[in-house]
Amino acid sequence: MLVENRMRAQGEDCHPDLRAALEHLLVSGGKRVRPTLCLLVGEMLGGSPSQLVTLGAAVELLHTATLVHDDLIDGALLRRGAETLNARWSSAATVLTGDFLFARAAKLAAEIDHLPVMRLFAETLAVIVNGELTQLFSARGVINRENYFQRIYAKTASLFEMTTRASSMVSTENANLIEPMRKFGNELGMAFQIVDDLLDFTGEQSAVGKPLGSDLLQGLVTLPAIYYAETNPDHPDVRSLAAGGWGDHERMERLVQAIRSSDAVHLAMREAEQRIERAITHLAQFEPCEERAALENLARYVVDRKI
């Protein structure tokens, strides 16, 4: 609640339509995993509550801004079952709203008054944007595990990693505590995106909030599809995908069903679970406490969630 209040306050002195857009984005929700992560890590390490709330709000505003721009780039009209901003507004207004959120996120990060965190914040935003451009220009139809892991690091895990690292940095100067928290965030973020990509094949469309298989229909080859392609390299639909055939919806929908009924889904989930187990090992050097237990539960939730 404190983080949401801090986020909502960023619209108090702006144009009424911009304020309404921010309210729409806040009400349409999200799981708030990142600010929760920020608060738990900081509290475990004895950080200042006010700094942690500010950092949590900055992280979530940055995340929200990336979603606004992502939805515009993808032409998505729904997110989590609710209308996206670009379904309601012009492209120009949507871009400017995303820009405003980036600016407010940076303002909050600056209020923490911790130069290394501000630098980390800027570096992470650059990683995210570079990853989006790479995906836009050179990732369609690429069936390669290493390429996939690089993409999901840029898209998702980099922000999780920044969250746990920054929260640690404002809470302790002990590098021996900061580094394992960075690794925890990295593994957690990678697993989070793998599960997101799994749900694109296995979730309920009403819960996921977008058509199933939508990644593949855009030519984005995620881990379940990569596992399937590795074991079925001569399948005509796999060959078509690699040759740029994702525009053939009938082929791609057939490929989605083949992936759903194969063991590729199980293999991808096993990868996510292994990353969660590695994440939890990085918590082992911290004294048992409520926050550590909550971080372990949060990590396990990532592979148990349905949306």
DOVEXBA-726044 format. One record per residue (C-alpha): residue number from 0; residue in three letters; chain; x, y, z. Coordinates in Angstrom, 2 decimals, decimal comma. Layout:
PT resi resn chain       x       y       z
PT  NUM  ALA     A       X       Y       Z
...
This chain:
PT resi resn chain       x       y       z
PT    0  MET     A    0,00    0,00    0,00
PT    1  LEU     A    2,83    2,43    0,85
PT    2  VAL     A    4,52    1,71   -2,48
PT    3  GLU     A    1,26    2,19   -4,41
PT    4  ASN     A    0,60    5,46   -2,61
PT    5  ARG     A    4,08    6,65   -3,56
PT    6  MET     A    3,45    5,67   -7,17
PT    7  ARG     A    0,05    7,35   -7,23
PT    8  ALA     A    1,54   10,56   -5,84
PT    9  GLN     A    3,70   10,88   -8,96
PT   10  GLY     A    0,60   11,97  -10,90
PT   11  GLU     A   -0,58   14,69   -8,52
PT   12  ASP     A    0,89   17,66  -10,36
PT   13  CYS     A    0,38   16,54  -13,96
PT   14  HIS     A   -2,26   16,78  -16,69
PT   15  PRO     A   -5,63   15,23  -15,68
PT   16  ASP     A   -5,51   12,72  -18,55
PT   17  LEU     A   -2,05   11,63  -17,51
PT   18  ARG     A   -3,25   11,27  -13,94
PT   19  ALA     A   -6,17    9,16  -15,19
PT   20  ALA     A   -3,77    6,98  -17,21
PT   21  LEU     A   -1,58    6,38  -14,17
PT   22  GLU     A   -4,65    5,45  -12,13
PT   23  HIS     A   -5,78    3,04  -14,86
PT   24  LEU     A   -2,36    1,37  -14,86
PT   25  LEU     A   -2,34    1,05  -11,07
PT   26  VAL     A   -5,87   -0,29  -10,85
PT   27  SER     A   -5,29   -2,83  -13,62
PT   28  GLY     A   -2,85   -4,26  -11,19
PT   29  GLY     A   -0,04   -6,69  -11,55
PT   30  LYS     A    1,41   -8,92   -8,91
PT   31  ARG     A    3,81   -6,28   -7,51
PT   32  VAL     A    6,49   -8,96   -7,26
PT   33  ARG     A    9,34   -6,51   -7,76
PT   34  PRO     A    8,50   -4,04   -4,98
PT   35  THR     A    7,70   -6,97   -2,67
PT   36  LEU     A   11,15   -8,34   -3,45
PT   37  CYS     A   12,70   -4,95   -2,79
PT   38  LEU     A   11,04   -4,59    0,61
PT   39  LEU     A   11,79   -8,13    1,78
PT   40  VAL     A   15,47   -7,99    0,82
PT   41  GLY     A   15,93   -4,56    2,39
PT   42  GLU     A   14,10   -5,46    5,58
PT   43  MET     A   16,16   -8,64    5,94
PT   44  LEU     A   19,34   -6,54    5,72
PT   45  GLY     A   18,11   -3,79    8,06
PT   46  GLY     A   17,48   -1,08    5,46
PT   47  SER     A   15,61    2,18    5,97
PT   48  PRO     A   11,84    1,61    5,44
PT   49  SER     A   11,35    4,98    3,74
PT   50  GLN     A   14,23    4,38    1,31
PT   51  LEU     A   12,93    0,91    0,51
PT   52  VAL     A    9,42    2,21   -0,22
PT   53  THR     A   10,88    4,86   -2,54
PT   54  LEU     A   13,06    2,28   -4,29
PT   55  GLY     A   10,15   -0,15   -4,61
PT   56  ALA     A    8,00    2,56   -6,20
PT   57  ALA     A   10,82    3,53   -8,59
PT   58  VAL     A   11,31   -0,09   -9,68
PT   59  GLU     A    7,60   -0,70  -10,23
PT   60  LEU     A    7,15    2,57  -12,17
PT   61  LEU     A   10,07    1,60  -14,38
PT   62  HIS     A    8,49   -1,80  -14,95
PT   63  THR     A    5,10   -0,21  -15,70
PT   64  ALA     A    6,69    2,18  -18,21
PT   65  THR     A    8,30   -0,72  -20,08
PT   66  LEU     A    4,92   -2,48  -20,26
PT   67  VAL     A    3,25    0,63  -21,72
PT   68  HIS     A    5,83    0,78  -24,49
PT   69  ASP     A    5,82   -3,01  -24,99
PT   70  ASP     A    2,06   -3,05  -25,52
PT   71  LEU     A    2,35   -0,30  -28,11
PT   72  ILE     A    5,19   -2,05  -29,94
PT   73  ASP     A    3,27   -5,36  -29,94
PT   74  GLY     A   -0,06   -3,75  -30,83
PT   75  ALA     A   -1,55   -5,44  -27,76
PT   76  LEU     A   -5,07   -4,30  -26,88
PT   77  LEU     A   -5,35   -6,28  -23,63
PT   78  ARG     A   -3,07   -6,91  -20,67
PT   79  ARG     A   -4,30   -9,11  -17,81
PT   80  GLY     A   -7,73   -8,91  -19,42
PT   81  ALA     A   -7,88   -5,09  -19,18
PT   82  GLU     A   -7,56   -2,57  -22,00
PT   83  THR     A   -4,05   -1,31  -22,64
PT   84  LEU     A   -3,41    2,42  -22,93
PT   85  ASN     A   -2,83    2,15  -26,67
PT   86  ALA     A   -6,29    0,59  -27,03
PT   87  ARG     A   -7,73    3,82  -25,64
PT   88  TRP     A   -5,27    6,49  -26,74
PT   89  SER     A   -3,23    7,48  -29,78
PT   90  SER     A    0,28    6,10  -30,22
PT   91  ALA     A    1,73    9,53  -29,50
PT   92  ALA     A   -0,12    9,87  -26,19
PT   93  THR     A    0,84    6,32  -25,19
PT   94  VAL     A    4,54    6,92  -25,90
PT   95  LEU     A    4,49   10,17  -23,93
PT   96  THR     A    2,80    8,44  -21,00
PT   97  GLY     A    5,54    5,81  -20,96
PT   98  ASP     A    8,14    8,58  -21,11
PT   99  PHE     A    6,51   10,33  -18,16
PT  100  LEU     A    6,63    7,12  -16,11
PT  101  PHE     A   10,31    6,63  -16,95
PT  102  ALA     A   11,01   10,18  -15,82
PT  103  ARG     A    9,11    9,77  -12,55
PT  104  ALA     A   10,84    6,45  -11,89
PT  105  ALA     A   14,21    8,16  -12,37
PT  106  LYS     A   13,13   11,00  -10,06
PT  107  LEU     A   12,26    8,52   -7,31
PT  108  ALA     A   15,55    6,68   -7,81
PT  109  ALA     A   17,38   10,00   -7,42
PT  110  GLU     A   15,51   10,73   -4,18
PT  111  ILE     A   17,24    7,73   -2,60
PT  112  ASP     A   20,42    9,85   -2,87
PT  113  HIS     A   22,67    6,86   -3,55
PT  114  LEU     A   24,81    7,43   -6,65
PT  115  PRO     A   25,70    3,74   -7,32
PT  116  VAL     A   22,00    2,85   -7,24
PT  117  MET     A   21,18    5,69   -9,67
PT  118  ARG     A   23,92    4,41  -11,98
PT  119  LEU     A   22,60    0,85  -11,72
PT  120  PHE     A   19,07    2,10  -12,44
PT  121  ALA     A   20,23    3,83  -15,66
PT  122  GLU     A   22,33    0,84  -16,76
PT  123  THR     A   19,41   -1,53  -16,28
PT  124  LEU     A   17,07    0,65  -18,33
PT  125  ALA     A   19,68    0,63  -21,13
PT  126  VAL     A   19,85   -3,19  -20,96
PT  127  ILE     A   16,04   -3,44  -21,21
PT  128  VAL     A   15,79   -1,06  -24,18
PT  129  ASN     A   18,71   -2,68  -26,00
PT  130  GLY     A   17,06   -6,05  -25,46
PT  131  GLU     A   13,76   -4,81  -26,90
PT  132  LEU     A   15,52   -3,42  -29,98
PT  133  THR     A   17,44   -6,66  -30,45
PT  134  GLN     A   14,20   -8,62  -30,22
PT  135  LEU     A   12,49   -6,25  -32,65
PT  136  PHE     A   15,21   -6,40  -35,30
PT  137  SER     A   16,93   -9,77  -35,04
PT  138  ALA     A   15,14  -12,30  -32,84
PT  139  ARG     A   12,17  -13,41  -34,97
PT  140  GLY     A   12,32  -17,07  -35,87
PT  141  VAL     A   15,61  -17,64  -34,03
PT  142  ILE     A   15,65  -21,13  -32,49
PT  143  ASN     A   18,61  -20,92  -30,15
PT  144  ARG     A   18,72  -21,50  -26,41
PT  145  GLU     A   21,55  -19,04  -25,70
PT  146  ASN     A   19,79  -16,33  -27,71
PT  147  TYR     A   16,63  -16,99  -25,71
PT  148  PHE     A   18,39  -16,71  -22,34
PT  149  GLN     A   20,02  -13,45  -23,41
PT  150  ARG     A   16,64  -12,07  -24,44
PT  151  ILE     A   14,84  -12,96  -21,23
PT  152  TYR     A   17,72  -11,60  -19,14
PT  153  ALA     A   17,36   -8,25  -20,88
PT  154  LYS     A   13,56   -8,31  -20,84
PT  155  THR     A   12,89   -9,50  -17,30
PT  156  ALA     A   15,76  -10,85  -15,22
PT  157  SER     A   17,83   -7,66  -15,43
PT  158  LEU     A   15,13   -5,75  -13,55
PT  159  PHE     A   14,76   -8,49  -10,91
PT  160  GLU     A   18,54   -8,50  -10,52
PT  161  MET     A   18,63   -4,71  -10,22
PT  162  THR     A   15,86   -4,80   -7,62
PT  163  THR     A   17,58   -7,23   -5,26
PT  164  ARG     A   21,00   -5,67   -5,81
PT  165  ALA     A   19,83   -2,08   -5,32
PT  166  SER     A   17,80   -3,00   -2,23
PT  167  SER     A   20,91   -4,66   -0,80
PT  168  MET     A   23,12   -1,70   -1,70
PT  169  VAL     A   20,98    0,80    0,21
PT  170  SER     A   20,72   -1,55    3,20
PT  171  THR     A   24,30   -2,77    3,71
PT  172  GLU     A   27,87   -2,08    2,57
PT  173  ASN     A   28,86   -5,72    2,91
PT  174  ALA     A   29,66   -6,98   -0,61
PT  175  ASN     A   29,47  -10,55    0,68
PT  176  LEU     A   25,75   -9,97    1,27
PT  177  ILE     A   25,04   -7,87   -1,83
PT  178  GLU     A   26,41  -10,36   -4,37
PT  179  PRO     A   24,29  -13,39   -3,32
PT  180  MET     A   21,20  -11,17   -3,39
PT  181  ARG     A   22,09  -10,08   -6,93
PT  182  LYS     A   22,38  -13,74   -7,95
PT  183  PHE     A   19,09  -14,53   -6,21
PT  184  GLY     A   17,33  -11,82   -8,23
PT  185  ASN     A   18,91  -12,99  -11,47
PT  186  GLU     A   17,82  -16,62  -11,08
PT  187  LEU     A   14,37  -15,59   -9,87
PT  188  GLY     A   13,87  -13,28  -12,83
PT  189  MET     A   14,99  -15,88  -15,35
PT  190  ALA     A   12,60  -18,44  -13,86
PT  191  PHE     A    9,78  -15,88  -13,78
PT  192  GLN     A   10,06  -15,24  -17,53
PT  193  ILE     A   10,40  -18,93  -18,40
PT  194  VAL     A    7,13  -19,58  -16,55
PT  195  ASP     A    5,51  -16,60  -18,30
PT  196  ASP     A    6,53  -18,13  -21,62
PT  197  LEU     A    5,20  -21,53  -20,53
PT  198  LEU     A    1,85  -20,00  -19,65
PT  199  ASP     A    1,65  -18,71  -23,22
PT  200  PHE     A    1,20  -22,39  -24,16
PT  201  THR     A   -0,54  -23,88  -21,14
PT  202  GLY     A   -2,48  -21,14  -19,35
PT  203  GLU     A   -6,15  -20,29  -19,49
PT  204  GLN     A   -6,60  -17,50  -22,05
PT  205  SER     A   -8,97  -15,60  -19,75
PT  206  ALA     A   -6,37  -15,69  -16,94
PT  207  VAL     A   -3,29  -14,97  -19,05
PT  208  GLY     A   -5,11  -12,09  -20,72
PT  209  LYS     A   -3,87  -12,70  -24,27
PT  210  PRO     A   -4,35  -15,37  -26,95
PT  211  LEU     A   -2,42  -18,56  -26,23
PT  212  GLY     A    0,60  -19,04  -28,47
PT  213  SER     A    0,79  -15,31  -29,17
PT  214  ASP     A    4,60  -15,26  -28,83
PT  215  LEU     A    5,03  -17,89  -31,52
PT  216  LEU     A    2,54  -16,09  -33,77
PT  217  GLN     A    4,87  -13,07  -33,55
PT  218  GLY     A    7,88  -15,19  -34,40
PT  219  LEU     A    9,28  -15,16  -30,86
PT  220  VAL     A   10,63  -18,63  -30,12
PT  221  THR     A   10,52  -19,29  -26,37
PT  222  LEU     A   11,93  -22,19  -24,37
PT  223  PRO     A    9,09  -24,75  -24,87
PT  224  ALA     A    9,27  -24,20  -28,64
PT  225  ILE     A   13,08  -24,45  -28,57
PT  226  TYR     A   12,94  -27,79  -26,73
PT  227  TYR     A   10,35  -29,06  -29,21
PT  228  ALA     A   12,42  -27,89  -32,18
PT  229  GLU     A   15,58  -29,53  -30,80
PT  230  THR     A   13,87  -32,92  -30,66
PT  231  ASN     A   11,86  -32,45  -33,88
PT  232  PRO     A   14,23  -30,49  -36,17
PT  233  ASP     A   12,75  -31,93  -39,36
PT  234  HIS     A    9,11  -31,21  -38,49
PT  235  PRO     A    7,76  -29,12  -41,40
PT  236  ASP     A    6,22  -26,52  -39,10
PT  237  VAL     A    9,51  -26,15  -37,21
PT  238  ARG     A   11,33  -25,69  -40,51
PT  239  SER     A    8,73  -23,14  -41,56
PT  240  LEU     A    9,21  -21,19  -38,32
PT  241  ALA     A   12,99  -21,05  -38,80
PT  242  ALA     A   12,48  -19,88  -42,38
PT  243  GLY     A   10,25  -16,97  -41,36
PT  244  GLY     A    6,91  -18,75  -41,59
PT  245  TRP     A    5,39  -17,45  -38,36
PT  246  GLY     A    3,03  -15,32  -40,43
PT  247  ASP     A    1,23  -18,52  -41,45
PT  248  HIS     A   -1,21  -18,66  -38,53
PT  249  GLU     A   -2,57  -22,08  -39,44
PT  250  ARG     A    0,92  -23,59  -39,28
PT  251  MET     A    1,82  -21,82  -36,07
PT  252  GLU     A   -1,43  -22,78  -34,34
PT  253  ARG     A   -0,74  -26,39  -35,31
PT  254  LEU     A    2,78  -26,04  -33,88
PT  255  VAL     A    1,40  -24,58  -30,65
PT  256  GLN     A   -0,83  -27,64  -30,21
PT  257  ALA     A    2,10  -29,98  -30,95
PT  258  ILE     A    4,21  -28,25  -28,30
PT  259  ARG     A    1,38  -28,35  -25,78
PT  260  SER     A    1,04  -32,12  -26,16
PT  261  SER     A    4,79  -32,84  -26,04
PT  262  ASP     A    7,22  -33,10  -23,13
PT  263  ALA     A    8,76  -29,74  -24,12
PT  264  VAL     A    6,51  -28,01  -21,59
PT  265  HIS     A    7,76  -30,31  -18,82
PT  266  LEU     A   11,39  -29,71  -19,80
PT  267  ALA     A   10,93  -25,95  -19,74
PT  268  MET     A    9,26  -26,11  -16,34
PT  269  ARG     A   12,14  -28,22  -15,04
PT  270  GLU     A   14,55  -25,48  -16,18
PT  271  ALA     A   12,51  -22,89  -14,25
PT  272  GLU     A   12,41  -25,10  -11,15
PT  273  GLN     A   16,17  -25,66  -11,25
PT  274  ARG     A   16,73  -21,92  -11,41
PT  275  ILE     A   14,47  -21,43   -8,39
PT  276  GLU     A   16,41  -24,05   -6,46
PT  277  ARG     A   19,65  -22,23   -7,33
PT  278  ALA     A   18,07  -18,93   -6,26
PT  279  ILE     A   17,14  -20,38   -2,88
PT  280  THR     A   20,69  -21,64   -2,30
PT  281  HIS     A   21,86  -18,01   -2,40
PT  282  LEU     A   19,68  -17,32    0,67
PT  283  ALA     A   21,44  -20,02    2,71
PT  284  GLN     A   24,10  -17,72    4,16
PT  285  PHE     A   21,51  -15,39    5,68
PT  286  GLU     A   20,22  -15,98    9,18
PT  287  PRO     A   16,77  -17,61    9,31
PT  288  CYS     A   14,12  -14,90    9,71
PT  289  GLU     A   10,62  -14,02    8,52
PT  290  GLU     A   11,95  -12,10    5,51
PT  291  ARG     A   14,18  -14,95    4,37
PT  292  ALA     A   11,27  -17,40    4,67
PT  293  ALA     A    9,07  -14,99    2,70
PT  294  LEU     A   11,71  -14,72   -0,04
PT  295  GLU     A   11,83  -18,52   -0,30
PT  296  ASN     A    8,04  -18,63   -0,53
PT  297  LEU     A    8,05  -15,91   -3,17
PT  298  ALA     A   10,60  -17,88   -5,19
PT  299  ARG     A    8,49  -21,05   -5,02
PT  300  TYR     A    5,38  -19,08   -5,97
PT  301  VAL     A    7,05  -18,14   -9,24
PT  302  VAL     A    6,93  -21,75  -10,47
PT  303  ASP     A    3,51  -22,50   -8,93
PT  304  ARG     A    1,56  -19,55  -10,37
PT  305  LYS     A   -1,13  -19,88  -13,02
PT  306  ILE     A   -1,04  -16,26  -14,30
